[in-house]
Amino acid sequence: MSICAWVETGNAKKGIELLNELEDCSEEDQRQKIIELNELMKHMNCKEFRFVFTTDLFNRISKMIDEKKISLKNVYLLLKRLGYCKIMKGPWIDVFEKSSLSGKIQNAMISESKKKNEERNDNLLVDLCECYLTLYKDHSPFLKWLFMPCLLKVALKKDENEVTQKEVEMALLALSNIGNNKLDEELYLNKIKRIVKYHQMHHNLTCLAYQSAWEILVRKFYNYNYMRRFRVGRRFHTGEEPFEEVELNELHFAREAARELDELTKCVDYQIKEEKEKVQKTEEMSLLMRWLQILGLYFCLCKLWNLEFLVLLCNVAKVYQAVKDYFRKICRLCIDVFEAASESNGVKIYDLWGSGADDVILEQFHKSTLDDKMACKGLEFYVYASRRLNEKEGFPFEEAKRKRLKRKVFEKMEEEGYEDCILSFHKTFNFHQKKSHSSKLSLNVYDYFIYV
């Protein structure tokens, strides 16, 4: 279908009509049209979002503000919903930051924050921060002093009524979207931990709010460990393991993530049964994708073995099995998690193999529709897994366990035709290595095999 055709028949046409009508109506009518547009956004696909919401549109809204043709209250109502959809659906390239409206929102935010306590409108400041954070990914470091106290005050609310839950959800979602996670002050991180602990006892957060709180903590752990890996010579921590990872384990991150994945997989499975011909990206799928992205970051650099990893990796395999015939992007993210886990010293090789990760990768290899990204990640998985299975363990008990697993894997690989499968990729190893933009992928075919 051509662009013109789907614009004429899809949600994009209705969205453009509603936006065009905003300029010539009363404030109350504007509000009703924006509420209608916000509802319409739930049903828009990525192509429709990209067509409707452009830099030109944001510039046009900025001009309407200057000409007093739209109230700021209505602008924030529209932008907050737009920012929510941008994070959940990932529908378009960052175009807001190129517009004059982004500068206007930032200036308004700074201006409001400088007012005295009795003059400052805290609700307005929250709206401004949420609009800006959800629509603009990279933020100036000096702005974090403004975002964090304002939004954490909202995030720390404990009331369980629906209105408060949605306020907390939006605040945490906005904080989780801070570029490079500049949320590094210990005071604020401790507050996020308090939010997580309180929810574990009282269950006061929505699924998205709880996920966003975990994302803030995991990104902090990832950024700390990433910088620690590459800033050689600078002393970050006196111990061998980062304190952030110890705290994540004490908060039972792996257990909680496993439970959330299990619950979401049941919902997605229900959607698939109901709509076999065409599966649209539901809220449950968006939450699943965000969890898998968080896990991919976590397993990249984790070092501490956790007994809860096995259940978590098993649940990632269940996610794959639930959506493998319907949603390829989620399948890719599952394989990303397994590839990251195969490299991590924190994940025992027995847990990785016991989770069914190898079955997922092999299943992909046998598909005629395997794409290049999945091939790269799958091959990287076997490079790391084979290397770790071929390394001797220091303790006799662990060494005996490794040998038993190695024999079992070797026999399974022979039975499944794994070597033939890898050999079929041999001529394209160099291509796949370039495709993955890394040197992780070995060009030596024997690095992918298990020897007893």
C-alpha positions, 0 to 999 in steps of 0.5 A: 500500500502506498503512503497516500493510500494508508494515510487516506484510510488509516489513523494518520488522516484522522490525527492530522484532521484533529491537529488542524482543527486545534487552531480555530476552536475554544480552549475547552474544544481544544481539550476535547480534541486532544483527548480524542487524539490521545485515545487515537494514539493507542491505535496508531502504528509506527508509520502513522506516528512518523507521518503525523508527528514531525518537526514541522508539527512541533514548530507549528505548535510553538507558533500557536503558543506565541500567538496564544491560539492554544493554552499551555495546559492543552499543549502539555496534555498532548505532549505527555501522551505523545512522550508516553507513546514514544517510549512505549512504541518507539515509533519515530526518530527524535524530531522533537529536539530539532524543533523550536518547541523543545527550547520553549519547554526547556526555558519554561521549565528552568523559569518555573523552577527558579520561582520562590516556593510560594509562587512556583506551580509544582504541578506545572513543573512536573508536566514540563519535566515529563514532557521534556524527558519523554520526548528528548532523549539526551539532556544537559547534565545541569538539568538533572538537579531540576528533574530529579527532586521534582519527579521523585517527589511524585514517584514517592507517593504511596496512595494506591488509587488509580490517579496517583498510580498513573502519576507515579507511573509517568514520573518513573517512566520519565526518569528512566528515559534520562539520557545516559542515566545521569541519575547518579546521586546516591540520595536519589538512587536510595529513593528509587530503591525505597520505591522498589522495596515498598512495592515488593511489600505493598504492590502499589505500583503499576507494571510499567512503573515497577519496570521503570524503577528497575530500569533506572537501577540497572542502567546505573549499574550498567553505566558504572560497570561500563565506565569501570571497564574502560577507564583503566587506571582510575579507581572506582571501587575497592572491591572486585564486584560493583556495589550496585550489582550486590544491591540489585541481587539483594533486591532480588532483581532476577527473581522479580524480572522472572515473575514479571516476564512470566505474567506478561507472557501469559497475556501475550499468549492470550493475545496470540490465540485471540488474533492469529492472523494479525498480532498488533503490538500490545501494551504487554508486548511493549513491556516485554520488549522493555524488560528484555532490553533491560536484561540484555544490559544487565547480563552484559556486565554482571559478575555475581552468580545468582541462584535466581538466574536459571528461572529468569533465563528459563522465562526468557526462553518461554517468552521466545516460544510464546511469540516466535511465530508472531513477533520477530523483534521480541525473538531477537531481544530474547537471543540478545539476552542469551548472547549477553548471558553466554559471555557473562562470568556471573551466569553459570554455564550449567544454568545457561544450558539448563534454561533451554537457550541452546534450543532457542538458538538452534531452532533459529539456525534451522529456519529458512527465514533466519536474518543476519542479526539473529545469525550473528547473535546466535553464532556469538552465543556458541563462541562464548558457550563453547569457550566456557565449556572447554575451559577447565574449572579450578575445583574438582567438583565443578570440573567433574560437573563441567565434563558431564555437561560437556559430554551431554552437549557434545552428544546433543550437538551431534544428534541435532546436526549442529556441526553441519549447521555451523559449517553451512555458515562458514563461508559467510563468517566474515560477512556476519562479523562485519554485520555485527560490527564487532570482533567477537565473531571468530572466523575459525570454524572450530571455535564453535564446536565442543570437543570431549 
